[in-house]
Amino acid sequence: MAHQWRGIIAEYRDRLPFGDDDPVVSLGEGGTPLVYARAISQRVGADVHIKVEGANPTGSFKDRGMTTAISQVKQSDVQVVACASTGNTSASAAAYAVAAGLTCAVILPAGKIAAGKLAQAIVHGAQLVAVDGNFDDCLRIVRELTDEHPVALVNSVNPYRLQGQKTAAFEIVDALGDAPDIHVLPVGNAGNISAYWMGYNEYAGKTTLASMDDSALHMEPVATKVPQMWGVQAWGAAPLVLGHVVDNPETIATAIRIGNPASWKYAEAARDDSRGWIDRVTDEQILQAQKILAAEAGIFVEPASAASVAGLIQAAEQGKVPEGATIVCTVTGNGLKDTATALGDVDLDFTPIEPTTAAAMEVLGL
Ligand SMILES: *Cc1c(COP(=O)(O)O)cnc(C)c1O
């Protein structure tokens, strides 16, 4: 019988802060495809693999951190979880709260959430609060709220989130046989870049600033090296590139529309300790990369996800991609979450034909 993937806690329990008898709330997250992208490899002159995180249960990598955060809440008496969200955190928190039998409260920036993500929070029964402000305002509010009430904060400032998210790096090393030379990913609140860096290091027998314990030092290393971390922000929401907070972040890539990343220090450490960089790309470059992923690799991602590939293509144009390097690009979320942006001004008003094969062949030019 084929092996059934059991979710990241069951698969990687010895490297996560969970004992054998601790409760686990899982929807089978992780075990996502790592796809070799031939056309993109040719474009940049390297071996490029795409880690397709949109294949997670709620359609983004957030599920990796949500299984760990919500499982940890199940060890306590707390009955309510809360998060600020650009969309995917709320979609994931709402689903895992259902699986755990908890109530979920979501603080969202009004009008800045893709329709698919909003639909997810609603169908999973989350309590929604829309704020006339941006994500950073929402995070401030939810932090104050959870400080004062018995409500668990499940944003990535919750260290259990990064613990779960680090497993994506484990999967990549398990699939490739060692760490890649370079890892490229979008950076918003900067939790994910910090988590990947932690995962790669722990698999190489080292710890990072974000590590919760030093168990990795006592385990047999799985990888012989760690990659350079290349982070990509959106042009109008690039605090880590500019070196200062951005008060009114703007980008079409709503999942990375963040001006004051919570994991700022961890992300800088990942960048500097890996001798990598964090750069920015325009919305046009992001949309172009989204098209390339869809039309040349067969992978439909949401705009924020395409920032990684946009950053890689830009780096190649600048001569920064070492020839033949093994590169992994994380694409963070599923394209179906935001079809409006993907379609743009495509005219969907098809003129119907008569229901005959001959008429269909004529349209197809056959
Ligand atoms: C959350 C999210 C990001 C940003 O990740 P951070 O950990 O906040 O840097 C990027 N893309 C998608 C699709 C996301 O949901």
PDBQT file of the ligand as one rigid body, heavy atoms in Angstrom, charges set to zero:
ROOT
HETATM    1  C1  LIG A 401       2.034  34.889   4.353  1.00  0.00    +0.000 C 
HETATM    2  C2  LIG A 401       2.384  34.864   2.916  1.00  0.00    +0.000 A 
HETATM    3  C3  LIG A 401       3.599  35.399   2.435  1.00  0.00    +0.000 A 
HETATM    4  C4  LIG A 401       4.576  36.101   3.307  1.00  0.00    +0.000 C 
HETATM    5  O1  LIG A 401       5.211  35.260   4.242  1.00  0.00    +0.000 OA
HETATM    6  P1  LIG A 401       5.927  35.920   5.503  1.00  0.00    +0.000 P 
HETATM    7  O2  LIG A 401       6.241  34.774   6.385  1.00  0.00    +0.000 OA
HETATM    8  O3  LIG A 401       4.915  36.852   6.096  1.00  0.00    +0.000 OA
HETATM    9  O4  LIG A 401       7.121  36.648   5.004  1.00  0.00    +0.000 OA
HETATM   10  C5  LIG A 401       3.872  35.280   1.095  1.00  0.00    +0.000 A 
HETATM   11  N1  LIG A 401       3.012  34.701   0.241  1.00  0.00    +0.000 NA
HETATM   12  C6  LIG A 401       1.852  34.181   0.666  1.00  0.00    +0.000 A 
HETATM   13  C7  LIG A 401       0.933  33.564  -0.334  1.00  0.00    +0.000 C 
HETATM   14  C8  LIG A 401       1.498  34.249   2.004  1.00  0.00    +0.000 A 
HETATM   15  O5  LIG A 401       0.333  33.749   2.403  1.00  0.00    +0.000 OA
ENDROOT
TORSDOF 0
